[in-house]
């Protein structure tokens, strides 16, 4: 069984077409994979930036709370000192 010369050419052409189609599909798959990876990277960066902003906000709030706690402690100490002074004066007045 000898193949006709035209049949051989068509067979080679079909094989080349199949290889070309396969390579094109691989290229398209690789491109889609790259696009998905870039999207995941973009989303991961957005998440990281959002977490960094949230962390910075929490640090700022903590610093403000510490400042307020210090101010309240100082005011409390002044009030306690005034209260002790008033108690002394009250006790002195009632001891006479």
N, CA and C atoms as a LAMMPS dump frame, in Angstrom:
ITEM: TIMESTEP
0
ITEM: NUMBER OF ATOMS
288
ITEM: BOX BOUNDS ff ff ff
-5.0000000000000000e+02 5.0000000000000000e+02
-5.0000000000000000e+02 5.0000000000000000e+02
-5.0000000000000000e+02 5.0000000000000000e+02
ITEM: ATOMS id mol type element x y z
1 1 1 N 0.805 -1.173 0
2 1 2 C 0 0 0
3 1 3 C 0.855 1.245 0
4 2 1 N 0.904 1.837 -1.073
5 2 2 C 1.665 3.076 -1.184
6 2 3 C 0.731 4.254 -1.085
7 3 1 N 1.138 5.238 -0.302
8 3 2 C 0.334 6.441 -0.184
9 3 3 C 0.565 7.296 -1.398
10 4 1 N -0.44 7.947 -1.805
11 4 2 C -0.301 8.866 -2.934
12 4 3 C 0.425 10.107 -2.47
13 5 1 N 1.216 10.704 -3.353
14 5 2 C 1.959 11.906 -2.958
15 5 3 C 1.059 13.002 -2.399
16 6 1 N -0.11 13.168 -2.923
17 6 2 C -1.019 14.182 -2.406
18 6 3 C -1.503 13.825 -1.015
19 7 1 N -1.693 12.528 -0.745
20 7 2 C -2.13 12.073 0.578
21 7 3 C -1.068 12.346 1.636
22 8 1 N 0.195 12.143 1.28
23 8 2 C 1.299 12.381 2.213
24 8 3 C 1.356 13.86 2.567
25 9 1 N 1.215 14.696 1.585
26 9 2 C 1.236 16.14 1.832
27 9 3 C 0.077 16.563 2.722
28 10 1 N -1.091 15.991 2.481
29 10 2 C -2.251 16.329 3.305
30 10 3 C -2.059 15.811 4.722
31 11 1 N -1.461 14.624 4.851
32 11 2 C -1.226 14.051 6.175
33 11 3 C -0.26 14.925 6.974
34 12 1 N 0.803 15.375 6.321
35 12 2 C 1.769 16.251 6.989
36 12 3 C 1.097 17.581 7.344
37 13 1 N 0.305 18.086 6.417
38 13 2 C -0.414 19.343 6.659
39 13 3 C -1.357 19.198 7.853
40 14 1 N -2.09 18.086 7.932
41 14 2 C -3.001 17.844 9.053
42 14 3 C -2.24 17.761 10.371
43 15 1 N -1.106 17.069 10.349
44 15 2 C -0.299 16.952 11.573
45 15 3 C 0.215 18.32 12.022
46 16 1 N 0.69 19.101 11.047
47 16 2 C 1.182 20.445 11.38
48 16 3 C 0.047 21.322 11.916
49 17 1 N -1.127 21.186 11.312
50 17 2 C -2.281 21.94 11.809
51 17 3 C -2.618 21.536 13.239
52 18 1 N -2.57 20.256 13.537
53 18 2 C -2.853 19.764 14.89
54 18 3 C -1.825 20.297 15.889
55 19 1 N -0.56 20.26 15.487
56 19 2 C 0.505 20.776 16.353
57 19 3 C 0.297 22.275 16.575
58 20 1 N -0.01 22.993 15.505
59 20 2 C -0.223 24.437 15.614
60 20 3 C -1.401 24.734 16.542
61 21 1 N -2.503 24.002 16.385
62 21 2 C -3.677 24.204 17.236
63 21 3 C -3.333 23.895 18.694
64 22 1 N -2.562 22.841 18.909
65 22 2 C -2.167 22.476 20.27
66 22 3 C -1.294 23.562 20.894
67 23 1 N -0.347 24.081 20.126
68 23 2 C 0.529 25.144 20.634
69 23 3 C -0.268 26.417 20.916
70 24 1 N -1.222 26.735 20.043
71 24 2 C -2.056 27.92 20.256
72 24 3 C -2.87 27.759 21.551
73 25 1 N -3.412 26.565 21.771
74 25 2 C -4.18 26.304 22.997
75 25 3 C -3.283 26.428 24.222
76 26 1 N -2.075 25.877 24.152
77 26 2 C -1.138 25.991 25.274
78 26 3 C -0.807 27.457 25.553
79 27 1 N -0.63 28.24 24.477
80 27 2 C -0.321 29.657 24.633
81 27 3 C -1.496 30.39 25.282
82 28 1 N -2.707 30.095 24.853
83 28 2 C -3.896 30.726 25.433
84 28 3 C -4.061 30.324 26.896
85 29 1 N -3.824 29.043 27.194
86 29 2 C -3.914 28.584 28.58
87 29 3 C -2.875 29.285 29.46
88 30 1 N -1.661 29.416 28.944
89 30 2 C -0.601 30.096 29.699
90 30 3 C -0.965 31.558 29.921
91 31 1 N -1.558 32.202 28.91
92 31 2 C -1.962 33.6 29.045
93 31 3 C -3.044 33.745 30.107
94 32 1 N -4.038 32.851 30.094
95 32 2 C -5.099 32.9 31.111
96 32 3 C -4.528 32.634 32.5
97 33 1 N -3.61 31.704 32.603
98 33 2 C -2.969 31.408 33.894
99 33 3 C -2.214 32.633 34.4
100 34 1 N -1.513 33.303 33.478
101 34 2 C -0.783 34.526 33.845
102 34 3 C -1.756 35.605 34.312
103 35 1 N -2.869 35.783 33.597
104 35 2 C -3.859 36.79 33.987
105 35 3 C -4.432 36.494 35.37
106 36 1 N -4.738 35.227 35.629
107 36 2 C -5.269 34.85 36.943
108 36 3 C -4.247 35.112 38.046
109 37 1 N -2.988 34.776 37.77
110 37 2 C -1.932 35.009 38.758
111 37 3 C -1.768 36.503 39.031
112 38 1 N -1.828 37.318 37.981
113 38 2 C -1.713 38.769 38.167
114 38 3 C -2.89 39.307 38.978
115 39 1 N -4.087 38.787 38.724
116 39 2 C -5.261 39.224 39.479
117 39 3 C -5.137 38.821 40.946
118 40 1 N -4.69 37.59 41.201
119 40 2 C -4.496 37.156 42.591
120 40 3 C -3.453 38.023 43.28
121 41 1 N -2.387 38.359 42.574
122 41 2 C -1.345 39.223 43.14
123 41 3 C -1.909 40.605 43.448
124 42 1 N -2.702 41.16 42.529
125 42 2 C -3.302 42.479 42.739
126 42 3 C -4.211 42.46 43.972
127 43 1 N -5.02 41.413 44.085
128 43 2 C -5.925 41.301 45.233
129 43 3 C -5.148 41.115 46.54
130 44 1 N -4.081 40.326 46.475
131 44 2 C -3.26 40.119 47.67
132 44 3 C -2.611 41.435 48.105
133 45 1 N -2.162 42.222 47.143
134 45 2 C -1.565 43.522 47.47
135 45 3 C -2.607 44.452 48.085
136 46 1 N -3.817 44.454 47.52
137 46 2 C -4.882 45.286 48.085
138 46 3 C -5.186 44.862 49.518
139 47 1 N -5.255 43.556 49.752
140 47 2 C -5.517 43.056 51.108
141 47 3 C -4.411 43.487 52.063
142 48 1 N -3.162 43.352 51.614
143 48 2 C -2.036 43.745 52.466
144 48 3 C -2.087 45.227 52.79
145 49 1 N -2.362 46.049 51.771
146 49 2 C -2.436 47.494 51.999
147 49 3 C -3.579 47.839 52.955
148 50 1 N -4.708 47.162 52.8
149 50 2 C -5.848 47.411 53.694
150 50 3 C -5.493 47.013 55.123
151 51 1 N -4.807 45.88 55.272
152 51 2 C -4.412 45.445 56.617
153 51 3 C -3.386 46.394 57.217
154 52 1 N -2.469 46.913 56.388
155 52 2 C -1.49 47.878 56.888
156 52 3 C -2.181 49.156 57.355
157 53 1 N -3.167 49.623 56.56
158 53 2 C -3.915 50.826 56.971
159 53 3 C -4.66 50.564 58.27
160 54 1 N -5.286 49.396 58.365
161 54 2 C -6.029 49.056 59.584
162 54 3 C -5.073 48.972 60.775
163 55 1 N -3.915 48.36 60.563
164 55 2 C -2.913 48.269 61.636
165 55 3 C -2.444 49.642 62.072
166 56 1 N -2.223 50.535 61.103
167 56 2 C -1.801 51.898 61.444
168 56 3 C -2.906 52.638 62.199
169 57 1 N -4.154 52.429 61.768
170 57 2 C -5.282 53.057 62.48
171 57 3 C -5.356 52.558 63.917
172 58 1 N -5.178 51.267 64.1
173 58 2 C -5.232 50.688 65.451
174 58 3 C -4.084 51.217 66.301
175 59 1 N -2.896 51.336 65.708
176 59 2 C -1.757 51.901 66.45
177 59 3 C -2.051 53.332 66.885
178 60 1 N -2.654 54.121 65.979
179 60 2 C -2.996 55.503 66.302
180 60 3 C -4.015 55.546 67.437
181 61 1 N -5.048 54.697 67.341
182 61 2 C -6.06 54.65 68.392
183 61 3 C -5.451 54.244 69.727
184 62 1 N -4.549 53.273 69.704
185 62 2 C -3.894 52.825 70.933
186 62 3 C -3.065 53.943 71.549
187 63 1 N -2.325 54.651 70.703
188 63 2 C -1.519 55.769 71.196
189 63 3 C -2.41 56.837 71.827
190 64 1 N -3.546 57.139 71.168
191 64 2 C -4.475 58.124 71.707
192 64 3 C -5.074 57.652 73.027
193 65 1 N -5.409 56.368 73.109
194 65 2 C -5.948 55.831 74.367
195 65 3 C -4.924 55.915 75.484
196 66 1 N -3.674 55.609 75.174
197 66 2 C -2.617 55.706 76.187
198 66 3 C -2.455 57.146 76.655
199 67 1 N -2.522 58.089 75.708
200 67 2 C -2.41 59.506 76.079
201 67 3 C -3.566 59.906 76.983
202 68 1 N -4.781 59.496 76.601
203 68 2 C -5.952 59.831 77.423
204 68 3 C -5.867 59.175 78.79
205 69 1 N -5.38 57.932 78.826
206 69 2 C -5.25 57.243 80.107
207 69 3 C -4.258 57.991 80.998
208 70 1 N -3.167 58.461 80.415
209 70 2 C -2.189 59.238 81.18
210 70 3 C -2.782 60.529 81.695
211 71 1 N -3.56 61.21 80.824
212 71 2 C -4.199 62.459 81.254
213 71 3 C -5.204 62.196 82.371
214 72 1 N -5.987 61.133 82.222
215 72 2 C -6.986 60.805 83.244
216 72 3 C -6.314 60.425 84.56
217 73 1 N -5.205 59.718 84.468
218 73 2 C -4.477 59.328 85.679
219 73 3 C -3.964 60.583 86.393
220 74 1 N -3.419 61.503 85.626
221 74 2 C -2.913 62.748 86.22
222 74 3 C -4.051 63.534 86.868
223 75 1 N -5.205 63.635 86.18
224 75 2 C -6.361 64.338 86.753
225 75 3 C -6.854 63.627 88.001
226 76 1 N -6.857 62.31 87.976
227 76 2 C -7.301 61.528 89.132
228 76 3 C -6.383 61.77 90.331
229 77 1 N -5.088 61.822 90.085
230 77 2 C -4.141 62.073 91.171
231 77 3 C -4.373 63.458 91.78
232 78 1 N -4.643 64.454 90.907
233 78 2 C -4.924 65.807 91.41
234 78 3 C -6.187 65.791 92.243
235 79 1 N -7.234 65.105 91.748
236 79 2 C -8.497 65.048 92.482
237 79 3 C -8.331 64.322 93.815
238 80 1 N -7.543 63.268 93.848
239 80 2 C -7.303 62.543 95.094
240 80 3 C -6.56 63.432 96.095
241 81 1 N -5.593 64.175 95.584
242 81 2 C -4.841 65.082 96.454
243 81 3 C -5.777 66.149 97.029
244 82 1 N -6.64 66.707 96.166
245 82 2 C -7.601 67.707 96.639
246 82 3 C -8.573 67.092 97.639
247 83 1 N -8.987 65.871 97.392
248 83 2 C -9.908 65.185 98.306
249 83 3 C -9.257 64.973 99.669
250 84 1 N -8.006 64.56 99.686
251 84 2 C -7.298 64.376 100.966
252 84 3 C -7.179 65.702 101.711
253 85 1 N -6.896 66.754 100.945
254 85 2 C -6.785 68.084 101.567
255 85 3 C -8.121 68.506 102.167
256 86 1 N -9.211 68.272 101.418
257 86 2 C -10.536 68.628 101.924
258 86 3 C -10.883 67.798 103.157
259 87 1 N -10.506 66.529 103.182
260 87 2 C -10.761 65.68 104.357
261 87 3 C -10 66.214 105.567
262 88 1 N -8.754 66.614 105.343
263 88 2 C -7.961 67.161 106.447
264 88 3 C -8.615 68.423 106.999
265 89 1 N -9.04 69.296 106.073
266 89 2 C -9.685 70.535 106.498
267 89 3 C -10.988 70.236 107.233
268 90 1 N -11.763 69.291 106.71
269 90 2 C -13.022 68.921 107.351
270 90 3 C -12.764 68.357 108.739
271 91 1 N -11.82 67.445 108.849
272 91 2 C -11.504 66.853 110.146
273 91 3 C -10.958 67.901 111.112
274 92 1 N -10.173 68.828 110.62
275 92 2 C -9.636 69.886 111.478
276 92 3 C -10.742 70.79 111.996
277 93 1 N -11.681 71.154 111.103
278 93 2 C -12.79 72.032 111.494
279 93 3 C -13.683 71.352 112.524
280 94 1 N -13.886 70.059 112.394
281 94 2 C -14.773 69.365 113.323
282 94 3 C -14.068 68.9 114.601
283 95 1 N -12.784 69.04 114.598
284 95 2 C -12.068 68.668 115.824
285 95 3 C -11.983 69.841 116.794
286 96 1 N -12.272 71.026 116.341
287 96 2 C -12.181 72.206 117.194
288 96 3 C -13.357 72.378 118.084
